[in-house]
Amino acid sequence: MAYDFKNYCETYMFGMAIMQYKEAIEHGFPVRVFDAVMAYEPTYLGSCIFSIYFDRYQYTGGAHGNTIRASQTWNLSTCQTVKLNELVNCLPNNRTYILTQVAAQIEKNPDIYFENYIELIAESFNENSFYCTPNGVVIYYQQYDIAPYSSGIREFLIPYSNCVKNPSKLCCKNSSK
């Protein structure tokens, strides 16, 4: 992901910056500064599980920049990424359980969300938009998905329980298995 972002910055963003620089100089406008940052945050490292998210920020003009989050959770004993359905097994089904948990958390402070957040949390739900923490699985939504920019990337912690498995339980007890 870092290499892809670097390539994007060196080709597309750099080309766009040059074009806008030339246009600003030609018309006597202030030169706009572009910015690109990729940061990462490890969120879980236990047993054989490693979970991390990456925030990719870019500013190319306008009122503010834009951040896009991606995440990965790895089972290091199998060298495979962990899927959300490996961690969540709730009735009536995983998606309904997750959306109910998200809606319940939003209802505690609905003013920072769009009025139609119930439809938006379902429409914008992405089963890859999660990471693990020591306390539970965090489901997140990108900026503008369910709330204004000023609300940021919205995160919802769903604690480990009978139907939300701590990822460490996915680890093999014996490496020969």
Secondary structure, DSSP 8 states (H G I E B T S, - for coil): -HHHHHHHIIIIIHHHHHHHHHHHHHHT------EEEEEEEEEEEETTEEEEEEEEEEE-SSS--EEEEEEEEEETTTTEE--HHHHB--SS-HHHHHHHHHHHHHTTSGGGS-TTHHHHHHHT--TT-EEE-SSEEEEEE-TTTSS-GGG-SEEEEEE--SSB--GGGGS-SSTT-
